[in-house]
Amino acid sequence: MTSISRSALPLSGVRVLDFGQYIAGPAVAMILGDLGATVVHVDPPAGPLWDNPANAILNRNKLIVSIDLKTEEGLEQAKALVAQADIIVENFRPGVLARLGIDFAALRKARPELITLSIPGFASNDQLRRDWRAFETVIAASSGVFTDMGLNRVLMGINPSFSPLPLASAYGTMLAASATVLALQARERTGHGDHIEVPLASAVMEGLSYNSIQIDEYPLRYKTQREREIERRRREGLPMDMSYDELQEFLDPFYRSYMCSDGRMFYVVCPSHKNHAKRCLQTLGLYDELVAEGLREEEDTYLPVSEWSSDVSLGVYPLPKYWADKIAGRMKEVFLTKTAAEWERIFGEGQFPGAPQRWLKEWIADDHAKAAGLMIEVEDPILGRMIQPGPMAWLQESGEAMLTPQPRTWGRFPDALAKLSESKGPTLFAPTTNVPGGWLDGVKVLDLCNVIAGPHSVAYLARFGAEVIKIDPAKPLYDCWNTVIFGMSHMRGKQSALLNIGSPDGRVIFEELVRSVDIVVWNATDRQVKAMGLDAENLKALNPQAIFCQLDCFGGVRTGPRTDYLGYDDLVQSATGIMLRFGGSMQTPEEHAHVGTIDVMCGFGAALGVAAALYQKSRTGIVGRPRTSLSALTGLAQIPFCYDYQGRRPFDEPAGRETRGYDAMSRLYQTASGDYLLLCASEADLPRFEKVEGLRGLPSMPASDREIYLAQAFMTAPAETWQQRLLQADIGVSLCENIETIRSRSARIADGRPGTDRGSYSFSIFPDHPSGHTVTQLDPFAIRPAVGKVTAVAPAEKYGASTRSVLKSLNYTDAEIDKLIASGTISETWSSQYLPS
């Protein structure tokens, strides 16, 4: 294999100064370093504020220097490093770095080309929370992450429910990294740098945006058995007390785990697709007998259910309970005849999605993960040979250089100054006098994606000014739960056209569209990309200047044995240990609560890849092919424990339904009001408890007695009283909020603004939504540039609403368009109703 130098990476020559601590700040700088930037990381004299082996990952490709910003000498040293940087990263509470003498506003006034990035826990314009000690779990509790955490947990009565996945930091990292590189590529055009704020609370809300949308008069057909059961129990005043086993019988047969002959569970994720469920039943030898018993495939599932010929259609989610039980019963028997590994190969080669449940430890050592570069080896100077997550996003041509990062190194101030000075920074011209618009103004994107990760990545680009045409098949492949419901979030700001690109005339139109855009995005495997003629060679013939961004499920820099296997978010959760961590055992796997957990993170990863390719193209003229995958992002989602090395402590991080936190001082507690509180404190905080009424005995108590003491103490006053007392002592704490409450108190009638001025949480209500329903949605508000413009993207139009106007932009006449509709080459709609009832 040809060795590729780091100088070939897209961000080669870019200089980054990283003041970050914990996860998000260092992770952004790590990603920039992975992509070729020169990075110096600043630690305080006592070392990093977070003592975790993950620091070896977060600081790869970095020179670490110790500087005391509280001394005159230290501040002068920091300022000397700042003067050499293109990008500066920090993730402290708002105003902290400025008070220490590194004032971004003043720096940017002197050097308008500078890009500064702040990643606070809560927004600087959030007057209530901006000064809280915003640790990961505090942000999660405040943002509704632990409450209503999945339909299973609600029905089991486990509410709130703790999870150790650092979702706020993971989403914040990908949003901040992509925004920084988008600002960098815009600087090439305008000469202007930017100051960007990405509050982690807002980032986690964006990551969970598919969970917070509210659609009034939501049609019954889309409600799963579990959702109906929750509503029934609430209506009748019944307890939420279902067992795990009882719950399994409320799951869709194509969206659940099955026991195999080797005692391992296998997760099937085949709902909603016209072919996947059918291929699954055919392969299991069950299709013909179920059809004989009355199982139907409706020709047009976009008709209202009242117009169907039967009450069921294969490939539609969710199935009615009678059919769900019948199909699941047969599938259970068949799965017991083979091992999970055998089923994985059968599903993968048969091109329908399924994967064994694995522990994280197994994924880290997995043959595919290693072969594909999803897990890489780094020789760390302290921990020795270490397995770490590979790159989060890469360009196909240079990704190989990202698989051998430099381990973290330490140096003195002169070494750090020399490192930044020696790196040849980009040559810049004077900033233009006119005010820049969006970072992607004038950039045209063709979106061929489906489900969540791909289309979400392009919807994200739209807020920065990109013009987007979204292509879907003339006849839908997915059911309307998957397209229309999800599309209300990821179709915002796009023109929708329906086109059969497999037909001769459709292919002509498709190629015209490819020639008319700057970027093409598709979530597809290598096999599909080649078949569509979008591989490097064929695309070069069509449009040599177009950047093609590819997302898939299991892809890495290299090809591995499962690269071409199909999959979705939940499938990657099962393959990489997330579901077993959440459920707690091989017998009780559970999907990690929220819709789109990894999908949305991967979408931001694709946007990062696009931004890096645009920057590279503007600097060198080289047109790169950005890539990312769901599997590549699971390392970030699990970064506090996603590594292995000789001497690593056991993989015993918090897992399972019963876990309430990390230890007595960092966990969920019930209070006298019945509400739960999230406490996040450490040994270093013990003296602070002497100021807290009702908790003054804690500092003198043996560690083994703390949990019982705190549990009893917190039951003596309401949650809000405790929150007030703990905040006054500057101890990390939050009420366990739920998403519905956050939405209701943060929503306003849509006013054409993106919500960036509205604190950490912001929703818009669309009473005149194109769907005919009143829809409340999270605003596109987590990225807050000082210079670049963020647009409040328009609500999602009905699928096909722009077919005619898109073809007219290609100079087709109305008569020609009518003829193409008649032949089935194009369509202007899938259904009479926007949201079929």
LUMVOBA-465169 format. One record per residue (C-alpha): x, y, z; residue in three letters. Coordinates in steps of 0.2 Angstrom, whole numbers, plus 5000, padded with zeros to 4 digits. Layout:
N
XYZALA...
END
This chain:
837
500050005000MET500750174995THR501250285010SER500350445010ILE501150595019SER500250705032ARG500650855020SER499350775008ALA497950795021LEU496650935018PRO497051045033LEU498951035031SER499751205036GLY498251265047VAL498851305064ARG497751265079VAL497951325098LEU496951215109ASP496551275127PHE495151145128GLY494951025143GLN493750875146TYR493050815129ILE492350935117ALA493751065115GLY495150935114PRO494050825103ALA493850965090VAL495651005090ALA496050815088MET494950805073ILE495750955065LEU497450875069GLY496850705061ASP496450805046LEU498150875045GLY498251035055ALA499751075067THR499051075085VAL499751135101VAL498751095117HIS498951195132VAL498751115149ASP498751205166PRO500251175177PRO499451035187ALA498950935171GLY497350905163PRO495750935172LEU495050765167TRP496150615172ASP495650485159ASN496550375147PRO495450445133ALA496650595134ASN497850495124ALA496650495110ILE496050675112LEU497850735111ASN498550625097ARG499450735084ASN499750865097LYS501150945106LEU500650975124ILE501351125134VAL501051175152SER500651355154ILE500051445169ASP498851585163LEU498751655180LYS500551725179THR501151865169GLU502451755161GLU501151615157GLY500051745149LEU501451815138GLU501851645132GLN500051605128ALA499851765118LYS501451725108ALA500651565103LEU498951645099VAL499951765087ALA500451615077GLN498751525076ALA497451525063ASP496151435075ILE495951445094ILE494851325103VAL494251335121GLU492751255131ASN492651345147PHE491151435155ARG490751605146PRO492051735150GLY493351625159VAL494751635146LEU494451825143ALA494651855162ARG496251765161LEU496851885148GLY496451795131ILE495051895125ASP494351835108PHE493451995103ALA495052095106ALA496051965097LEU494951965082ARG494852155081LYS496752155079ALA496752005067ARG495051985058PRO495651835049GLU495751735066LEU494451595069ILE494051575087THR492951435094LEU492051435111SER491151275117ILE490351325133PRO489151205142GLY487651325141PHE487551475130ALA488351645134SER486651725132ASN485751605144ASP485651715159GLN484951575170LEU486251435167ARG487851515159ARG488851515175ASP488351335181TRP489751205182ARG489151125166ALA489850945167PHE489250825154GLU487950745165THR487350915171VAL487050965153ILE486150795149ALA484950815164ALA484550995160SER484250955142SER483050805145GLY484250665140VAL483950565155PHE482050575156THR480850475145ASP482450395139MET481650275127GLY479950195126LEU480550035136ASN481250135151ARG479550235152VAL478550075152LEU479649985165MET479450135176GLY481350175176ILE481250365174ASN482450455174PRO483750335167SER485650365167PHE486750335153SER488650365152PRO488750415134LEU489450595132PRO488150645120LEU488250825123ALA490150825120SER490050715105ALA488650815096TYR489550975101GLY491250915095THR490550865077MET489551035076LEU491051135082ALA492251045071ALA491151055055SER490751245059ALA492651285061THR493151205045VAL491651285036LEU492251455042ALA493951415037LEU493451375019GLN492351535019ALA493851635024ARG494751585008GLU493351674999ARG493051825010THR494651845020GLY493551855036HIS493851745050GLY492451715063ASP492051695081HIS490951535084ILE490051485099GLU489351315101VAL488451285117PRO488451095122LEU486651105128ALA486051175111SER487151045103ALA486350895112VAL484650965108MET485150975089GLU485750795091GLY484050735098LEU482950845086SER482050695080TYR481450665097ASN480850835101SER479750875086ILE477850885090GLN476550855077ILE474850905082ASP473450775077GLU474750645074TYR473950505064PRO473650345074LEU474550235060ARG476250295065TYR476050255084LYS476950095089THR476249965101GLN477350035115ARG476750215112GLU474950165112ARG475250065128GLU476050215137ILE474550325132GLU473350195138ARG474250175155ARG474350365157ARG472450385152ARG471850245164GLU473050295178GLY473950125178LEU475750105184PRO477250085172MET477849925178ASP478149815163MET479549685163SER480849675150TYR480149505144ASP478449575143GLU479049725133LEU479849615120GLN478149565114GLU477749745110PHE479149765098LEU479049755079ASP479649585072PRO480849685060PHE481549795074TYR482049685088ARG483349555094SER483249365093TYR484249235102MET485349125091CYS486048955094SER487649015102ASP486749115115GLY487149285107ARG485749405102MET485549455084PHE484749625080TYR483649635065VAL483349815058VAL482249785043CYS480649895045PRO480050025033SER480949975017HIS480049895002LYS481249755000ASN482149725017HIS480749645026ALA480349535011LYS482149485008ARG482249445027CYS480749325027LEU481149245011GLN482949205017THR482249135033LEU481049025023GLY479449105030LEU478849225016TYR477749095007ASP476849025022GLU476449195029LEU475749255012VAL474649105012ALA474049155029GLU473549325023GLY475049435024LEU474949575011ARG476049695002GLU475049844998GLU475449924981GLU475250094988ASP475550125006THR475450315004TYR473550295003LEU472650325019PRO472550165029VAL470650165026SER470850135008GLU472049985009TRP471449815004SER472049745020SER472549795038ASP474349755035VAL475749785023SER477449705024LEU478749845024GLY477749965034VAL478150015052TYR477349975064PRO476449815060LEU474749775068PRO474949675084LYS474149515077TYR475449515063TRP476849565073ALA476649425086ASP476349295072LYS477949345062ILE479049365078ALA478549195084GLY479049115068ARG480649215067MET481149165085LYS481148985080GLU482249005064VAL483549115073PHE483948975085LEU484548865071THR486148965067LYS487449065077THR487449255077ALA489049265066ALA488149145053GLU486649265053TRP487749415051GLU488549345035ARG486849295028ILE486049465031PHE487549555025GLY487749465009GLU485849455006GLY485849655007GLN484649675022PHE485149745039PRO485549645054GLY487049625066ALA487549525082PRO487449615099GLN489249645104ARG490149715119TRP491249865116LEU492749765121LYS492349645106GLU492049795094TRP493749865099ILE494549705094ALA493449665079ASP494249605063ASP493149725052HIS493449875064ALA495349845063LYS495449805044ALA494349955039ALA495350075050GLY493850105062LEU495050055076MET496850095075ILE498450065085GLU499450215092VAL501050195102GLU500650305117ASP502250365127PRO501250325144ILE500050185140LEU501050095127GLY500250005112ARG498450075112MET496950035102ILE495950195098GLN494550255087PRO495050295070GLY494650455060PRO492850525061MET492850595043ALA494150585030TRP494550615011LEU494650455001GLN496250504993GLU497250555009SER496350455023GLY497750325023GLU498850455032ALA497550475046MET497750295051LEU499550325059THR499350475070PRO500850545080GLN500550495098PRO500450645110ARG502050725115THR502550855128TRP503651005126GLY504151175133ARG503551335127PHE504951365115PRO504551195107ASP502751245105ALA503151415098LEU504351335085ALA503051205080LYS501751335076LEU502951455068SER503751325057GLU502051265050SER501751365034LYS500051445037GLY498851495023PRO499251655013THR497751765016LEU497151925007PHE496452075016ALA494652045021PRO493252105009THR492352265015THR490652195011ASN489852105026VAL489951915022PRO488351815021GLY488251625025GLY489851525024TRP489051425010LEU488151555000ASP488051514981GLY488651324984VAL487451204976LYS487151034983VAL486250874976LEU485550764990ASP485250584986LEU485150525004CYS483850435014ASN483350395032VAL484250515044ILE486150535043ALA486350585025GLY484850705023PRO485250775040HIS487050825035SER486350915020VAL484951005029ALA486351065041TYR487351145026LEU485751235021ALA485751345036ARG487351425030PHE486651465013GLY486951315003ALA485551284989GLU484951104990VAL483950994978ILE483450834986LYS483150684974ILE482050544979ASP481350394969PRO479750434958ALA478950284968LYS479550274986PRO480650134993LEU480250175011TYR478650195020ASP477950365025CYS478450345043TRP480250345038ASN480150475024THR478850605029VAL478950595048ILE480950605048PHE480850725033GLY479950855043MET481650875051SER482950845038HIS481950915022MET481951085029ARG482751215017GLY482751095002LYS481851084985GLN481150904984SER481050824967ALA480450644963LEU481450554949LEU481750374943ASN483550384940ILE483550204934GLY482550244918SER483450304903PRO482650474903ASP482850484922GLY484650454920ARG484850594908VAL484050714920ILE485050644934PHE486650684925GLU486150854921GLU485850884939LEU487550814944VAL488350934931ARG487451084938SER488051064957VAL489551084967ASP489250944979ILE488350774978VAL487950684995VAL487350504996TRP487250375010ASN487750215000ALA488950075000THR490450064988ASP489449934978ARG487950054976GLN489050204972VAL489950114958LYS488250044951ALA487550224950MET489150284941GLY489650404955LEU491350324958ASP492850434956ALA493150394937GLU491350404931ASN491050564941LEU492550644934LYS491850624917ALA490150694922LEU490750844933ASN492650854937PRO492350994949GLN491050914959ALA491450854977ILE490550684981PHE490250644999CYS489850465004GLN489150405021LEU488850225025ASP488650105040CYS490250005042PHE491450105030GLY493250155035GLY494750225027VAL495150045021ARG493949915015THR493549785028GLY492549615027PRO490849705031ARG491149875022THR489649835009ASP488449775023TYR486949885025LEU486449955041GLY485650095051TYR485950185068ASP485250055079ASP486149915070LEU487850005073VAL487250025091GLN487149835092SER488749805083ALA489849925094THR489249885111GLY488050035114ILE486449925116MET487249795128LEU487949945138ARG486250015139PHE485349855142GLY486649785154GLY486749605148SER486749495132MET484949435137GLN484349615139THR484949725125PRO484049895122GLU484250025109GLU484950185116HIS483350275119ALA483350415106HIS482950415088VAL484550455077GLY485850445091THR487250405080ILE486450455064ASP486450645067VAL488250635074MET488750555057CYS487750685048GLY488850825056PHE490350715051GLY489850715033ALA489650905034ALA491450915041LEU492050805027GLY491250925014VAL491951075023ALA493750995022ALA493550955004ALA492951135000LEU494451205009TYR495651085000GLN494951134983LYS495051314987SER496851304992ARG497551174980THR496251144966GLY496250964971ILE494450894971VAL494350764986GLY492950634990ARG492450655008PRO491850505018ARG491150455035THR490150315042SER489050275057LEU490350155064SER491650295063ALA490650405075LEU490250275088THR492050295094GLY491650475098LEU490050435106ALA490950315118GLN492550405120ILE492750395139PRO492950205137PHE493250165119CYS495050105120TYR496149965125ASP497949935131TYR498949815142GLN498449855160GLY496849945155ARG495549925170ARG494149815167PRO492749865155PHE491549895170ASP490950075166GLU489150115171PRO487949995161ALA486149925163GLY484449985168ARG484849995187GLU486350115185THR486050285192ARG487750365189GLY489650345192TYR489750355211ASP488850425226ALA489450605222MET488950595203SER487250515201ARG485350535200LEU484450565217TYR482550575221GLN482050725231THR480550765243ALA479550835228SER479650665219GLY480750745206ASP482550695202TYR484150785204LEU485750755195LEU487250785206LEU488950795198CYS490350825211ALA492050755214SER493250725229GLU493950905226ALA492250975229ASP492050905246LEU492451075255PRO491051155245ARG489751045254PHE490151125270GLU489251275264LYS487651175259VAL486251175271GLU485750995275GLY487350925267LEU488750985279ARG489150815286GLY489650745269LEU491550805269PRO491950705286SER491050545281MET491850385275PRO491650365256ALA490650205258SER489250295268ASP489050445256ARG487650365245GLU486450325259ILE486750495267TYR486450585251LEU484950485247ALA484150515264GLN484650705264ALA483950735247PHE482250665252MET482050805265THR481750955253ALA481150975235PRO482250965220ALA482251155216GLU482751195234THR484251075233TRP484751145216GLN484751325223GLN485851275238ARG487051175227LEU487251305214LEU487651435227GLN489051325233ALA489651315214ASP489351125214ILE488751035198GLY486951005198VAL485351005188SER483550955189LEU483050805178CYS482050905165GLU481050815151ASN481050865133ILE479150915132GLU479451035146THR480951115138ILE480051125122ARG478451205129SER479451335139ARG480651375125SER479451385110ALA478751535101ARG477851565085ILE479051555070ALA479751725067ASP481051695053GLY482451695065ARG483651545069PRO483451555088GLY485351595091THR484851745102ASP483751635113ARG484851555126GLY485251365127SER483551305121TYR482451375106SER480951305097PHE479851375083SER477951335081ILE477351325063PHE475451345064PRO475351355045ASP476551205042HIS476451145024PRO475850975031SER474251055037GLY474751005055HIS475351125068THR477151075070VAL478451125084THR480251105080GLN481951145087LEU482751295079ASP484451275069PRO485251365083PHE486851275090ALA488051365078ILE488251545083ARG489451635071PRO489851825074ALA490151855056VAL489451715045GLY487551715043LYS486351575049VAL484751555041THR483051495049ALA482751365035VAL481051345028ALA479851205034PRO479951045024ALA478951055008GLU477950905003LYS478950774994TYR478950814975GLY478350994977ALA479851054968SER479950924954THR479251044941ARG480251194946SER481851094946VAL481551024929LEU481151204923LYS482851264929SER483551134918LEU482551204903ASN481251074902TYR479551144896THR477851104904ASP477450984890ALA479050894892GLU478750884910ILE476950814908ASP477650684897LYS478950624909LEU477650614923ILE476550514911ALA477950394908SER478350374927GLY480050444925THR479650584937ILE478250624949SER477550774958GLU476950684973THR476850514982TRP475150544990SER473650654991SER474050705009GLN475650775015TYR475550655030LEU474550505025PRO473250455038SER
END
